[in-house]
Amino acid sequence: MENFNHFGGVVMKYTISKGSMDKADKIYFQNMTGKEVEERLKENDIIIIPVGSTEYHGKGQCYGEDTFLVTRMAETVAKEVGCTVSQPIWFGSHPWNQMGMPGTIVIPEETFTNYLRAIIAGYWNAGFRKQILINGHGQEYVIPNAIQQFGKIYQVPAVITFVNWPTVIHDHLKDKAHGGPFETAFRHADEVEASYAMALFPEMNKKEDMEDTEPTGFMPEGHIDKGGDVYQYPIPGHAQIGCGGLEVILYPEGVIGKPTLADPAKAEAGLDDLFDYLIKLHNDIRAKFPPGVLPDMKLVSERDPKVLEDVIKGPFKGGKSIYSLHHPI
């Protein structure tokens, strides 16, 4: 569909959601009744799980920025395709260099992984056996562990995918020297991130309060990747320690870069391409595995077929819950 977006006069392909977390518009699982979920599962049994964080983004950007980025993305997609969205994961895992920053709520990797794995299992048990996890924070090195743990422990037919949104549109997030629309390289709470935040939730950004900093590091350029790993340098940004310092010491402003250069118009093309991909991913999963259809259990599990049939049927239909397979949650 063609619409004018909410931050200017430029036509965008998609209408960006203005927020549905507390609305009864049948977007969020938590906002729906049991009957509404039963009806939804007959039509679409895919759920999107936004995985964010709570951390300091400086004086002009909100603490929940990483989470609002992926919830608005998920809501926009759900309104296009009719799937369900989970209320987000508000607290995330953090790399070592973010330790100590006031307002950054750090969840240990093992706790975060176990928590996320339990959420995946809970939604599977609720009937959402196809799940798309969208990450909005620098924890892309942890989330796959939760998915793999779920698969190893339960061995049930499922389609669980993980999307790190910057990876999808990496070229759109680069600076002009590398073919992108930005003056500066993607870092943290910077020109790039603030532009996408202003496009997706302008009401929670105060550009007049944004402060700039000069990024620094201990190693020459070209070894360690930058924000979102969009430059594909040899060493991912979170695959090292000691190549830079603690943010609370180097960047007490909570910003690495120049958010004062942010402009929501710089995010338009990237968002359109991101939504194109997420919708394609959803539609391809749904076409291959229509509602109620799962991967062939004989090909994805070594469990006894009768046991699997019982948990796929579920406790409301004469079967058993997923937790009958493994007692620790």
C-alpha positions in Angstrom: 0.0 0.0 0.0 1.1 3.6 -0.6 0.8 6.1 2.2 2.3 9.3 3.4 4.3 8.6 6.5 3.8 10.3 9.8 7.0 12.4 9.8 7.0 14.2 6.6 5.6 14.5 3.1 7.5 11.7 1.5 5.5 8.7 0.3 6.5 5.4 1.9 5.4 1.9 0.8 4.2 1.0 4.3 2.3 2.8 7.0 4.4 2.7 10.2 2.5 1.6 13.3 2.0 4.3 15.9 1.9 1.8 18.8 -0.4 -1.0 19.8 1.0 -2.3 23.2 -2.1 -1.2 25.1 -4.7 -1.5 22.4 -7.3 -4.1 21.7 -6.5 -4.3 18.0 -5.6 -8.0 18.1 -1.9 -7.4 17.4 -0.4 -8.5 20.8 -1.0 -12.0 22.2 -1.2 -10.6 25.7 -4.0 -8.2 24.7 -6.2 -11.0 23.2 -8.8 -13.3 24.9 -8.6 -17.0 24.8 -11.3 -17.2 22.1 -9.5 -14.6 20.0 -6.3 -16.6 20.1 -8.2 -19.7 19.1 -9.5 -18.0 16.1 -6.2 -16.4 15.2 -4.4 -19.8 15.3 -6.8 -21.2 12.7 -5.8 -18.4 10.3 -2.3 -17.7 11.3 -0.1 -19.5 13.8 3.0 -17.3 13.4 4.1 -15.0 16.2 6.8 -12.3 16.2 8.8 -11.9 19.4 10.5 -8.5 19.7 13.7 -8.9 21.7 15.0 -5.6 23.0 16.8 -4.1 26.0 16.7 -1.2 28.5 19.8 0.9 28.3 21.0 4.5 28.4 20.8 6.3 25.1 21.7 9.8 26.2 19.7 12.8 27.2 17.6 13.0 24.0 16.6 9.3 23.4 14.6 7.0 25.5 15.9 4.0 27.6 13.6 1.6 25.7 14.8 2.6 22.2 16.1 -0.8 21.3 12.8 -2.3 22.3 10.6 0.3 20.6 12.5 -0.1 17.4 11.6 -3.8 17.1 8.1 -3.5 18.5 7.1 -0.9 15.9 8.7 -3.0 13.2 6.8 -6.1 14.4 3.5 -4.2 14.7 3.8 -2.7 11.2 4.4 -6.2 9.7 1.6 -7.8 11.7 -0.9 -5.2 10.5 0.1 -6.1 6.9 0.0 -9.9 7.2 -2.3 -10.7 10.1 0.1 -12.5 12.4 0.4 -12.1 16.2 3.1 -10.1 18.2 4.4 -10.9 21.6 4.8 -8.2 24.2 8.5 -7.5 24.0 11.5 -8.7 26.0 12.4 -5.5 27.8 15.7 -6.5 29.4 18.6 -8.0 27.5 22.1 -9.3 27.6 24.9 -6.8 27.2 28.5 -6.9 26.0 31.2 -6.3 28.5 31.9 -2.7 27.4 28.3 -1.6 28.4 28.8 -2.7 32.0 28.4 0.0 34.7 26.3 2.5 32.7 23.5 3.9 34.9 20.1 2.9 33.4 21.5 0.0 31.5 19.9 -3.1 32.9 22.3 -6.0 32.3 20.9 -9.6 32.3 23.6 -12.3 32.6 23.8 -14.4 29.4 22.8 -17.7 31.1 19.7 -16.0 32.7 18.8 -14.3 29.5 19.2 -17.5 27.4 17.1 -19.6 29.8 14.4 -16.9 30.0 14.2 -16.6 26.2 14.2 -20.4 25.8 11.3 -20.6 28.2 9.3 -18.0 26.3 9.8 -19.9 23.0 8.5 -23.1 24.8 5.6 -21.2 26.3 4.4 -19.9 22.9 4.9 -23.3 21.3 2.7 -24.7 24.0 0.1 -22.0 23.3 -0.1 -23.1 19.7 2.4 -20.7 18.0 4.8 -23.3 16.7 6.2 -20.8 14.1 8.1 -17.9 15.7 10.1 -15.0 14.3 12.4 -13.4 16.9 13.5 -9.8 15.9 16.5 -8.4 17.8 16.9 -4.7 18.4 20.0 -4.7 20.6 23.6 -5.8 20.5 22.9 -9.4 21.8 22.8 -11.2 18.4 25.6 -13.5 19.8 23.3 -14.8 22.6 19.8 -15.3 21.1 20.8 -18.3 18.8 21.8 -20.1 22.0 18.3 -20.0 23.3 16.9 -21.3 20.0 19.4 -24.2 20.0 18.7 -25.0 23.6 15.0 -25.2 22.9 15.7 -27.6 19.9 18.0 -29.8 21.9 15.8 -30.1 25.0 12.4 -30.5 23.5 13.0 -31.9 20.0 9.5 -31.0 18.8 8.6 -29.9 15.3 8.8 -26.1 15.1 9.9 -23.3 12.8 11.9 -20.8 14.9 13.8 -18.0 13.1 16.0 -15.2 14.4 16.3 -11.9 12.5 18.9 -9.2 13.5 17.3 -6.3 11.8 20.5 -4.3 10.9 21.8 -7.4 9.1 18.8 -7.4 6.7 19.4 -3.8 5.5 23.2 -3.4 6.2 23.8 -1.3 3.1 21.1 1.2 4.2 22.9 1.7 7.5 26.3 2.6 6.1 27.9 6.1 5.8 28.1 7.9 2.5 31.7 6.9 2.0 30.5 3.3 1.8 27.3 4.0 -0.3 24.9 4.6 2.5 22.8 7.7 3.4 24.6 8.7 6.6 27.4 11.2 7.4 28.8 8.9 10.1 29.3 5.2 10.7 26.7 3.2 12.7 27.7 3.0 16.4 25.3 3.4 19.3 22.5 6.0 19.9 24.1 7.8 17.0 23.0 9.4 13.7 21.9 6.0 12.3 20.0 4.7 15.3 18.4 8.0 16.2 17.2 8.4 12.6 15.4 5.0 12.8 14.0 5.9 16.2 12.7 9.2 15.0 11.1 7.5 12.0 9.4 4.7 14.1 8.5 6.5 17.3 9.2 10.3 17.0 7.1 11.0 20.1 9.9 9.5 22.3 12.8 11.5 20.9 14.0 15.0 21.9 16.5 16.1 19.3 17.1 19.4 21.1 18.6 17.4 24.0 20.8 15.1 21.9 24.6 15.3 22.4 27.4 14.2 20.1 30.7 12.3 20.9 33.8 11.3 19.0 34.1 7.5 18.7 37.5 6.1 19.6 39.2 2.7 19.8 42.5 1.1 20.5 43.0 -0.7 17.2 43.5 0.7 13.7 40.4 0.9 11.4 39.4 -2.3 9.6 39.7 -5.0 12.3 36.7 -4.5 14.6 33.2 -4.0 13.0 31.0 -1.1 14.0 27.3 -1.0 15.1 25.2 -3.8 13.8 28.3 -5.4 12.1 27.1 -3.8 8.9 30.5 -3.3 7.4 31.4 -7.0 7.7 34.9 -6.4 9.1 36.8 -9.5 10.1 36.0 -9.3 13.8 32.4 -8.7 14.9 32.0 -5.9 17.3 31.1 -8.2 20.2 33.7 -10.8 19.4 36.4 -9.0 21.4 37.3 -7.3 24.6 40.1 -4.8 25.2 40.0 -3.3 21.7 38.1 -0.3 23.2 37.1 0.9 26.6 34.1 0.9 28.9 31.3 3.2 27.6 30.6 4.5 31.1 34.2 5.9 31.1 34.7 6.9 27.5 31.1 8.0 26.6 29.3 9.1 29.8 26.9 10.9 27.4 25.5 7.4 26.5 26.1 8.1 22.8 28.8 6.9 20.4 28.6 9.2 17.4 26.5 12.2 16.3 22.7 11.9 16.9 22.3 15.6 16.2 22.7 14.7 12.5 19.7 12.3 12.7 16.9 12.7 10.2 14.0 10.3 9.9 14.0 10.7 6.1 17.4 8.9 6.1 15.6 5.8 7.4 12.8 5.6 4.8 14.3 3.4 2.2 15.8 1.1 4.8 12.5 0.6 6.5 10.7 -0.2 3.3 13.3 -2.8 2.4 13.2 -4.2 6.0 9.4 -4.5 5.9 9.6 -6.1 2.5 11.9 -8.8 3.8 10.1 -9.5 7.1 6.8 -9.8 5.2 8.5 -12.2 2.7 9.9 -14.3 5.5 6.4 -14.5 7.2 4.7 -15.3 3.9 7.3 -17.9 2.9 6.9 -19.7 6.3 3.1 -19.6 6.0 3.1 -20.9 2.5 5.4 -23.8 3.3 3.7 -24.5 6.6 0.1 -23.4 6.6 -1.7 -23.0 9.9 -1.6 -26.3 11.8 1.1 -27.8 9.6 4.6 -28.5 11.0 7.8 -29.9 9.6 7.6 -33.7 9.3 8.3 -35.0 12.8 10.2 -38.0 11.4 12.7 -35.7 9.9 13.3 -33.3 12.8 13.0 -35.4 16.0 14.1 -38.8 17.3 11.4 -38.8 19.9 8.7 -41.5 19.9 6.0 -40.5 17.4 3.2 -41.2 19.8 4.8 -38.9 22.4 5.2 -36.2 19.8 1.6 -36.6 18.6 0.4 -36.0 22.2 2.3 -32.8 22.7 1.4 -31.5 19.3 -2.3 -32.1 20.1 -1.9 -30.2 23.4 -3.6 -30.5 26.7 -6.8 -28.8 25.6 -7.4 -31.4 22.9 -6.7 -34.6 24.8 -2.9 -34.5 24.6 -0.1 -33.2 26.8 1.9 -30.0 27.2 5.4 -29.5 26.0 6.6 -29.6 29.6 5.7 -33.3 29.8 8.9 -33.9 27.7 11.3 -32.2 30.1 10.6 -31.3 33.7 12.9 -28.4 34.3 11.5 -25.2 32.9 
